Amino acid sequence: MAYGKLSYTGLFILMTFFTNCSAQDKNKENNSQQQLFNRQPAVAGQFYPADSTELRNVIQGLFGKALSYKQDGVLAIISPHAGYVYSGEVAATSFNQVDPDKKYENIFIIASSHRAYFKGASIYSIGNYETPLGEVRVNIELAQKLIDGSKMFSYVPKAHIGEHSIEVQLPLLQYTMKASFRIVPIVIGTQTAGDCKKIADVLTPYLNENNLFIISSDFSHYPSYVDAVELDEKTAKSIVLNNPQTFLNEIQNPDNSGVPELATRACGWTSILTLLHMTENRSDIEYQLLEYKNSGDVEFGDKSRVVGYNSIVLKKTTKKLDKMDFFLDQKDKMELLSIARNTVVQYVKDGTVPHVDTTMLSNRLKVNAGAFVTLHKNKKLRGCIGHFEADKPLYEIVQEMAVASATQDPRFKPVDKKELNAIEIEISVLTPRKKINSIDEIKLGRDGIYIKKGFRAGTFLPQVATDTGWNLEEFLGHCARDKAGIGWDGWKDAEIYTYQALIFSEEELDEEKK
């Protein structure tokens, strides 16, 4: 496999030739015979030093100023791509989160085209990239696999020639990584949000701990310093919420037109949106804003017209739902109750479960959590079933338990269509169970109990003790006898667990509206 070096004009002609050949017969496996051509640096000497020694010294200085703490389970970083003198420190903070010794299968670098607009995205598949620090290998086989497997990917020569947004990331990556790596360089040419979703669908299987994603983007372009600080903070917060529609709503805010000189809220918005579509249904990840600066922060920066830079990391989280640090706002509660209500009504009427538009849900409703759905009719229990394990997103569990409570509670007949208007719904969102050593640890009204003996188990939600007025021994005895089936005193030699619940109902929210 030979590599050549040509002028940009000659390289463009050759790349166009090979692209046209590929388009005529995409399925021919002729890469082994085809001569490959490295993509040469386009902005060395402009965005960063062209001399390798000087470049290495500059990068070393940037990393010395950057935030240095490391993150575990990093899946992606968002890094700016301006000249190093302006954005290099913020970019170094992003790269400082990456484990330099980790052997990644692939490092995907996703950027939005500044020079050419075209359908889908282009992957450089005819050679490697070069920088003053040396050659950066491209996973050409995977690049071609993606191109062959989806109409959203192709090789568009003009997307890569002169495009700086991938190139600027590479010396930082070369400086950071001690382990060998290969990149998959992707330039998004579309300006259509729907295409970003289609691109994300193809790339989502690769978003795991074996790969790293680098999203290349600056933020606001050309407002004043004060306006940039405010706008870029709002944009970053919309990303951290992990909701593609929230992000789109923010960057397309009609108020943008009133900000003098503002050209864009994020030049790489299609790349960021693609990542958000990849993560929106993941409750085991979190975004974190690390650092913000803009071009007005450098000594000679013009504060009347700036470009903003955010460092954001995406990582896996081991954080579990805990009553003390988890909350649902009024809108979240209304959303869950609406989901439960719509699910019960539709399932009772025709046996189907309604689709939930997750783009409109807050990230809190996508956290893995257990929940109970309780149905009341005329103030009397009409059904109650729950799921303890935090193994599915909260909104999904609420849907499943709504169906189960209406149709599968063995104590009652399935809910009939005629009853629907009389049904009141209550939801209890659960924290993880905790095994206790003494019943003195149980606080009535705060703690639910789960009693397990052999293969038998039963539970009472925290509100049961309050609703019945039982004392502690009655609470335990009824649960052991009536729910677990192990006798009134069966709790005394059983395993006992406690949990808390965030409880809300249609009745409660209706009262608050009055």
C-alpha positions as CSV (number, residue, x, y, z in Angstrom):
1,M,0.0,0.0,0.0
2,A,1.8,3.1,-1.2
3,Y,1.4,6.7,-0.1
4,G,2.2,9.7,-2.2
5,K,2.4,13.4,-1.7
6,L,0.9,15.8,-4.2
7,S,0.0,19.5,-4.4
8,Y,-3.5,20.3,-3.3
9,T,-4.6,20.8,-6.9
10,G,-3.2,17.5,-8.1
11,L,-4.5,15.7,-5.0
12,F,-8.0,17.2,-5.5
13,I,-8.1,15.9,-9.1
14,L,-6.9,12.4,-8.1
15,M,-9.3,12.2,-5.2
16,T,-12.2,13.3,-7.5
17,F,-11.2,10.6,-9.9
18,F,-11.1,7.9,-7.3
19,T,-14.4,9.1,-5.9
20,N,-16.1,8.9,-9.3
21,C,-14.7,5.4,-9.8
22,S,-16.0,4.4,-6.5
23,A,-19.4,5.9,-7.2
24,Q,-19.6,4.0,-10.5
25,D,-18.9,0.7,-8.8
26,K,-19.1,1.0,-5.0
27,N,-19.0,-2.7,-4.3
28,K,-15.7,-3.4,-6.0
29,E,-13.1,-4.3,-3.5
30,N,-10.1,-2.5,-5.2
31,N,-8.6,-0.7,-2.2
32,S,-5.7,-3.2,-2.2
33,Q,-4.8,-2.1,-5.7
34,Q,-5.6,1.6,-5.3
35,Q,-2.8,4.0,-4.4
36,L,-3.7,5.9,-1.3
37,F,-2.9,9.6,-0.7
38,N,-2.3,11.2,2.7
39,R,-4.2,14.4,3.5
40,Q,-1.6,17.1,4.0
41,P,-1.7,19.9,6.7
42,A,-3.7,22.8,5.4
43,V,-3.5,25.3,8.4
44,A,-0.1,24.5,9.8
45,G,1.7,27.8,10.3
46,Q,-1.7,29.6,10.7
47,F,-3.7,27.9,13.4
48,Y,-0.7,26.2,15.0
49,P,3.1,26.2,14.4
50,A,4.4,24.3,11.3
51,D,7.7,23.5,13.0
52,S,7.4,20.2,15.0
53,T,9.7,21.4,17.8
54,E,7.9,24.7,18.2
55,L,4.5,22.9,18.0
56,R,5.4,20.4,20.7
57,N,6.6,23.2,23.0
58,V,3.4,25.3,22.4
59,I,1.2,22.3,23.1
60,Q,3.1,21.5,26.2
61,G,2.5,25.0,27.4
62,L,-1.2,24.7,26.7
63,F,-1.5,21.5,28.7
64,G,0.4,23.1,31.5
65,K,-2.3,25.8,31.8
66,A,-5.3,23.5,31.2
67,L,-7.4,21.8,33.9
68,S,-5.5,18.6,34.6
69,Y,-7.9,16.3,36.3
70,K,-8.7,13.0,34.6
71,Q,-12.1,11.4,34.2
72,D,-13.0,7.7,34.3
73,G,-15.2,6.2,31.5
74,V,-14.8,9.0,29.0
75,L,-16.8,8.3,25.8
76,A,-16.5,11.7,24.1
77,I,-15.1,15.2,24.4
78,I,-16.3,18.4,22.8
79,S,-13.2,20.5,21.9
80,P,-12.8,23.8,20.1
81,H,-10.9,24.2,16.8
82,A,-9.7,27.8,16.6
83,G,-6.1,28.9,16.5
84,Y,-4.2,27.5,19.5
85,V,-3.4,31.0,20.8
86,Y,-7.1,31.5,21.3
87,S,-8.7,28.1,22.0
88,G,-5.8,25.8,22.7
89,E,-6.1,25.9,26.5
90,V,-9.7,25.0,26.5
91,A,-9.1,22.3,23.9
92,A,-6.2,20.9,26.1
93,T,-8.7,20.7,29.0
94,S,-10.9,18.5,26.9
95,F,-8.0,16.2,25.9
96,N,-6.8,16.2,29.5
97,Q,-9.8,14.0,30.3
98,V,-8.7,11.2,28.0
99,D,-6.6,8.2,29.3
100,P,-3.4,8.5,27.3
101,D,-2.5,4.8,27.9
102,K,-5.9,3.4,26.8
103,K,-5.8,1.4,23.6
104,Y,-8.9,2.5,21.7
105,E,-10.2,0.5,18.8
106,N,-11.1,3.8,17.0
107,I,-11.1,7.5,17.7
108,F,-13.9,9.1,15.8
109,I,-13.4,12.8,15.0
110,I,-16.6,14.5,14.0
111,A,-16.6,18.0,12.6
112,S,-19.0,20.2,10.6
113,S,-17.9,21.5,7.3
114,H,-17.0,25.2,7.1
115,R,-16.4,25.2,3.3
116,A,-18.7,22.8,1.5
117,Y,-22.3,21.7,2.0
118,F,-23.5,18.3,0.8
119,K,-25.8,15.5,1.7
120,G,-24.8,13.5,4.8
121,A,-21.2,13.2,5.9
122,S,-17.8,12.6,4.3
123,I,-15.3,10.2,5.6
124,Y,-11.6,10.5,4.5
125,S,-11.0,7.0,3.2
126,I,-8.2,7.3,0.7
127,G,-5.2,7.6,3.1
128,N,-4.0,8.9,6.4
129,Y,-3.7,12.4,7.8
130,E,-0.4,14.2,8.4
131,T,0.7,16.9,10.8
132,P,4.1,18.4,11.7
133,L,4.2,15.8,14.4
134,G,3.9,12.9,11.9
135,E,1.4,10.6,10.4
136,V,-2.0,9.9,11.9
137,R,-3.4,6.6,10.8
138,V,-6.9,6.3,9.5
139,N,-9.0,3.1,9.9
140,I,-9.6,2.9,6.1
141,E,-11.3,-0.4,6.4
142,L,-13.9,0.9,8.8
143,A,-14.2,4.2,6.9
144,Q,-15.1,2.2,3.7
145,K,-17.4,-0.1,5.6
146,L,-19.4,2.9,6.8
147,I,-19.5,4.4,3.3
148,D,-20.6,1.1,1.8
149,G,-23.2,0.5,4.5
150,S,-25.1,3.8,4.5
151,K,-26.3,6.5,2.1
152,M,-25.5,9.0,4.7
153,F,-21.8,8.5,4.3
154,S,-19.6,9.0,1.2
155,Y,-16.2,10.4,0.4
156,V,-16.4,14.0,-0.7
157,P,-12.9,15.4,-1.6
158,K,-13.8,19.1,-1.1
159,A,-15.0,18.3,2.4
160,H,-11.4,17.6,3.6
161,I,-9.2,19.9,1.6
162,G,-8.6,23.1,3.5
163,E,-11.0,22.1,6.3
164,H,-9.4,22.9,9.7
165,S,-11.8,21.5,12.2
166,I,-10.4,18.0,12.2
167,E,-6.8,18.9,11.5
168,V,-6.5,21.2,14.5
169,Q,-7.5,18.3,16.9
170,L,-4.8,16.0,15.6
171,P,-1.6,17.5,17.1
172,L,-3.3,17.6,20.5
173,L,-4.3,14.0,20.1
174,Q,-0.8,13.0,19.0
175,Y,0.7,14.8,22.1
176,T,-1.9,13.2,24.4
177,M,-1.9,9.6,23.4
178,K,0.9,7.2,24.5
179,A,-0.9,4.2,23.1
180,S,-1.2,3.8,19.3
181,F,-4.5,4.8,17.8
182,R,-6.4,5.1,14.5
183,I,-8.9,7.7,13.6
184,V,-12.2,7.8,11.6
185,P,-12.3,11.4,10.3
186,I,-15.9,12.5,9.6
187,V,-16.9,15.9,8.2
188,I,-20.7,16.6,8.3
189,G,-21.9,18.5,5.2
190,T,-25.6,18.5,5.9
191,Q,-27.5,21.4,7.5
192,T,-30.6,19.3,8.1
193,A,-31.3,18.1,11.7
194,G,-33.0,15.0,10.4
195,D,-29.9,13.9,8.6
196,C,-27.9,14.3,11.8
197,K,-30.3,11.8,13.4
198,K,-29.7,9.3,10.5
199,I,-25.9,9.7,10.9
200,A,-26.2,9.2,14.6
201,D,-28.2,6.0,14.1
202,V,-25.3,4.5,12.1
203,L,-22.6,5.6,14.6
204,T,-24.5,4.8,17.9
205,P,-23.2,1.2,18.1
206,Y,-19.7,2.5,18.2
207,L,-20.4,4.8,21.2
208,N,-18.9,2.5,23.9
209,E,-15.8,2.3,26.1
210,N,-13.8,0.7,23.3
211,N,-13.9,3.9,21.2
212,L,-13.5,7.6,21.8
213,F,-15.5,10.4,20.0
214,I,-14.0,13.9,19.6
215,I,-16.6,16.5,18.6
216,S,-15.0,19.5,17.1
217,S,-16.8,22.8,17.6
218,D,-16.4,26.4,18.6
219,F,-19.4,28.2,20.0
220,S,-20.8,31.7,19.5
221,H,-19.2,33.7,16.6
222,Y,-18.7,37.5,16.8
223,P,-20.9,38.9,19.5
224,S,-19.5,41.1,22.2
225,Y,-17.6,39.5,25.1
226,V,-20.6,40.0,27.5
227,D,-23.1,38.5,25.1
228,A,-20.8,35.6,24.3
229,V,-20.4,34.6,27.9
230,E,-24.2,34.6,28.4
231,L,-25.0,32.8,25.1
232,D,-22.3,30.2,25.4
233,E,-23.3,29.3,28.9
234,K,-26.9,28.7,27.8
235,T,-25.7,26.6,24.8
236,A,-23.5,24.5,27.1
237,K,-26.3,23.9,29.6
238,S,-28.6,22.8,26.7
239,I,-26.0,20.2,25.8
240,V,-25.6,18.9,29.3
241,L,-29.3,18.2,29.5
242,N,-28.8,15.5,26.8
243,N,-31.8,16.4,24.8
244,P,-31.4,17.1,21.1
245,Q,-34.6,19.2,20.8
246,T,-33.6,21.3,23.8
247,F,-30.3,22.0,22.1
248,L,-31.9,22.9,18.8
249,N,-34.4,25.1,20.5
250,E,-31.6,27.0,22.3
251,I,-29.4,27.6,19.2
252,Q,-32.4,28.5,17.1
253,N,-33.9,30.9,19.7
254,P,-35.6,33.8,17.9
255,D,-33.9,36.1,20.4
256,N,-30.6,35.4,18.6
257,S,-31.6,37.9,16.0
258,G,-31.4,40.7,18.5
259,V,-27.8,40.0,19.5
260,P,-25.5,42.3,17.5
261,E,-23.0,40.6,15.1
262,L,-24.0,37.1,16.2
263,A,-23.4,34.7,13.3
264,T,-23.9,31.4,15.0
265,R,-24.4,29.9,18.4
266,A,-22.1,26.9,17.5
267,C,-20.4,26.4,14.2
268,G,-20.3,22.7,14.8
269,W,-23.9,22.4,15.8
270,T,-24.6,19.5,13.4
271,S,-21.7,17.5,15.0
272,I,-23.0,18.3,18.5
273,L,-26.5,17.4,17.5
274,T,-25.3,14.1,16.1
275,L,-23.7,13.2,19.4
276,L,-26.8,14.2,21.3
277,H,-28.9,11.9,19.2
278,M,-26.4,9.1,20.0
279,T,-26.8,9.7,23.7
280,E,-30.4,10.9,24.3
281,N,-31.7,7.5,25.4
282,R,-28.7,6.6,27.6
283,S,-29.3,7.0,31.3
284,D,-25.8,5.6,32.2
285,I,-24.0,8.7,30.9
286,E,-23.6,12.3,31.8
287,Y,-22.3,15.5,30.2
288,Q,-20.1,17.8,32.2
289,L,-19.0,21.3,31.4
290,L,-15.3,21.7,32.3
291,E,-14.1,25.1,31.1
292,Y,-15.2,28.2,29.2
293,K,-13.2,30.9,27.5
294,N,-13.5,33.1,24.5
295,S,-11.1,34.9,22.2
296,G,-11.5,38.0,24.2
297,D,-9.7,36.3,27.1
298,V,-6.3,36.4,25.5
299,E,-4.1,39.4,26.1
300,F,-4.6,40.9,22.7
301,G,-8.2,39.7,22.2
302,D,-10.8,42.1,20.9
303,K,-13.7,42.0,23.4
304,S,-16.1,43.8,21.0
305,R,-16.2,40.7,18.6
306,V,-15.3,37.3,20.0
307,V,-15.6,33.5,19.4
308,G,-16.6,31.3,22.3
309,Y,-15.0,27.9,23.4
310,N,-16.5,25.3,25.7
311,S,-14.8,22.2,27.0
312,I,-17.4,19.4,27.6
313,V,-16.8,15.8,28.5
314,L,-19.2,12.9,28.1
315,K,-18.6,9.9,30.4
316,K,-20.2,6.8,31.8
317,T,-21.6,7.3,35.3
318,T,-22.0,4.9,38.1
319,K,-24.2,7.3,40.0
320,K,-27.4,5.6,41.3
321,L,-30.7,7.2,42.0
322,D,-30.8,8.5,45.5
323,K,-33.6,10.4,47.2
324,M,-31.2,13.0,48.5
325,D,-29.8,14.1,45.1
326,F,-32.7,13.2,42.8
327,F,-35.7,15.3,42.2
328,L,-38.6,15.7,39.7
329,D,-39.9,19.1,39.0
330,Q,-43.6,19.8,38.4
331,K,-43.3,19.4,34.7
332,D,-41.5,16.0,35.1
333,K,-44.3,14.8,37.4
334,M,-47.0,15.9,35.0
335,E,-45.2,14.2,32.1
336,L,-45.0,10.9,34.0
337,L,-48.6,11.0,35.1
338,S,-49.6,11.9,31.5
339,I,-47.6,8.9,30.3
340,A,-49.3,6.6,32.8
341,R,-52.8,8.0,32.1
342,N,-52.4,7.7,28.3
343,T,-50.9,4.2,28.6
344,V,-53.8,2.9,30.8
345,V,-56.5,4.4,28.6
346,Q,-55.0,3.2,25.3
347,Y,-54.1,-0.3,26.6
348,V,-57.6,-0.8,28.2
349,K,-59.3,0.3,25.0
350,D,-57.3,-1.5,22.3
351,G,-54.5,-3.5,23.9
352,T,-51.6,-1.3,22.5
353,V,-49.1,0.9,24.3
354,P,-48.7,4.5,23.1
355,H,-45.4,5.8,21.7
356,V,-43.5,8.3,23.9
357,D,-41.7,11.2,22.2
358,T,-38.5,11.1,24.3
359,T,-37.2,14.3,22.7
360,M,-39.6,16.3,24.9
361,L,-38.6,14.5,28.1
362,S,-36.0,15.9,30.6
363,N,-32.9,13.8,31.2
364,R,-34.3,13.0,34.7
365,L,-37.0,10.9,33.2
366,K,-34.5,8.8,31.3
367,V,-32.5,7.8,34.5
368,N,-32.7,4.1,35.2
369,A,-35.0,3.8,38.3
370,G,-37.6,1.5,39.8
371,A,-41.2,2.7,40.2
372,F,-44.7,1.7,41.3
373,V,-47.9,2.8,39.7
374,T,-51.0,2.7,41.9
375,L,-54.6,3.1,40.7
376,H,-57.4,4.2,43.0
377,K,-61.1,4.3,42.3
378,N,-63.4,6.2,44.7
379,K,-60.5,6.5,47.1
380,K,-60.1,2.7,47.2
381,L,-57.1,0.7,45.9
382,R,-57.8,-0.6,42.3
383,G,-54.4,-1.9,41.4
384,C,-50.8,-1.5,42.3
385,I,-47.7,-3.1,40.8
386,G,-44.1,-2.0,40.7
387,H,-40.6,-2.8,39.6
388,F,-37.7,-2.4,42.0
389,E,-34.7,-2.9,39.7
390,A,-33.1,0.3,38.2
391,D,-32.6,-1.4,34.9
392,K,-34.7,0.7,32.5
393,P,-35.4,4.4,32.0
394,L,-38.0,5.7,34.4
395,Y,-40.5,6.6,31.7
396,E,-40.4,3.1,30.4
397,I,-41.0,1.5,33.8
398,V,-43.9,3.8,34.4
399,Q,-45.5,2.7,31.1
400,E,-45.0,-1.0,31.9
401,M,-46.3,-0.7,35.5
402,A,-49.3,1.3,34.4
403,V,-50.3,-1.6,32.1
404,A,-49.5,-4.1,34.9
405,S,-51.5,-2.2,37.5
406,A,-54.5,-1.9,35.3
407,T,-54.6,-5.5,34.0
408,Q,-52.3,-7.8,36.0
409,D,-52.8,-7.2,39.7
410,P,-54.1,-10.6,40.9
411,R,-56.2,-9.0,43.6
412,F,-58.5,-7.3,41.1
413,K,-60.2,-7.8,37.7
414,P,-58.6,-5.9,34.8
415,V,-59.8,-2.3,34.6
416,D,-62.8,-1.9,32.3
417,K,-63.3,1.0,29.8
418,K,-66.3,2.2,31.8
419,E,-64.0,2.7,34.8
420,L,-61.4,4.9,33.2
421,N,-62.9,8.2,34.1
422,A,-63.1,7.2,37.8
423,I,-59.5,6.0,38.0
424,E,-56.9,8.2,39.9
425,I,-53.2,7.5,39.3
426,E,-50.3,7.7,41.8
427,I,-46.7,7.1,41.0
428,S,-43.9,6.2,43.4
429,V,-40.3,6.6,42.1
430,L,-38.0,4.4,44.1
431,T,-34.5,4.7,45.4
432,P,-32.3,1.5,45.5
433,R,-33.1,-1.0,48.3
434,K,-30.8,-1.1,51.3
435,K,-30.5,-4.1,53.6
436,I,-30.9,-3.3,57.2
437,N,-29.6,-5.0,60.3
438,S,-32.2,-3.7,62.8
439,I,-35.9,-2.7,62.4
440,D,-34.9,0.4,64.4
441,E,-33.5,1.7,61.1
442,I,-37.1,1.9,59.7
443,K,-38.8,5.3,59.9
444,L,-42.6,5.0,59.3
445,G,-43.8,7.2,56.5
446,R,-40.3,7.7,55.1
447,D,-39.3,4.1,54.3
448,G,-40.9,1.4,52.3
449,I,-40.0,-2.2,53.3
450,Y,-39.2,-5.3,51.2
451,I,-39.2,-8.6,53.1
452,K,-37.6,-11.7,51.6
453,K,-37.4,-15.2,52.9
454,G,-36.3,-18.0,50.6
455,F,-38.3,-17.6,47.4
456,R,-41.1,-15.5,49.0
457,A,-41.0,-11.8,49.1
458,G,-43.4,-8.9,49.7
459,T,-43.3,-5.1,49.9
460,F,-45.2,-2.1,51.2
461,L,-44.6,1.4,49.9
462,P,-43.8,4.1,52.5
463,Q,-47.2,5.7,52.2
464,V,-48.9,2.4,53.4
465,A,-47.9,3.0,57.0
466,T,-49.2,6.6,56.8
467,D,-52.5,5.6,55.1
468,T,-53.3,2.8,57.5
469,G,-52.0,4.3,60.8
470,W,-50.1,1.0,61.6
471,N,-47.3,1.0,64.1
472,L,-44.0,-0.6,63.1
473,E,-44.8,-4.1,64.2
474,E,-48.1,-4.0,62.3
475,F,-46.4,-2.6,59.3
476,L,-43.9,-5.5,59.3
477,G,-46.5,-8.1,60.3
478,H,-49.0,-7.3,57.6
479,C,-46.2,-7.2,55.0
480,A,-44.8,-10.6,56.1
481,R,-48.3,-12.2,56.3
482,D,-50.3,-10.5,53.6
483,K,-47.7,-9.8,50.9
484,A,-44.8,-12.2,51.4
485,G,-47.0,-15.1,52.7
486,I,-44.6,-16.1,55.5
487,G,-46.8,-15.5,58.5
488,W,-47.2,-12.6,60.9
489,D,-43.9,-13.2,62.6
490,G,-42.1,-14.3,59.5
491,W,-40.2,-11.0,59.2
492,K,-38.2,-11.8,62.4
493,D,-35.9,-14.3,60.6
494,A,-36.2,-12.8,57.1
495,E,-34.1,-10.4,55.2
496,I,-35.5,-6.8,55.4
497,Y,-34.7,-4.0,53.0
498,T,-35.7,-0.4,53.1
499,Y,-36.1,2.1,50.3
500,Q,-37.6,5.6,49.9
501,A,-40.0,6.9,47.3
502,L,-40.8,10.1,45.6
503,I,-44.6,10.0,45.5
504,F,-47.0,12.2,43.5
505,S,-50.5,11.8,42.1
506,E,-53.0,13.3,39.8
507,E,-55.1,14.3,42.7
508,E,-52.1,16.1,44.3
509,L,-51.2,18.0,41.2
510,D,-54.9,18.9,40.6
511,E,-55.0,20.4,44.0
512,E,-51.9,22.4,43.5
513,K,-53.4,24.0,40.3
514,K,-56.4,25.4,42.3
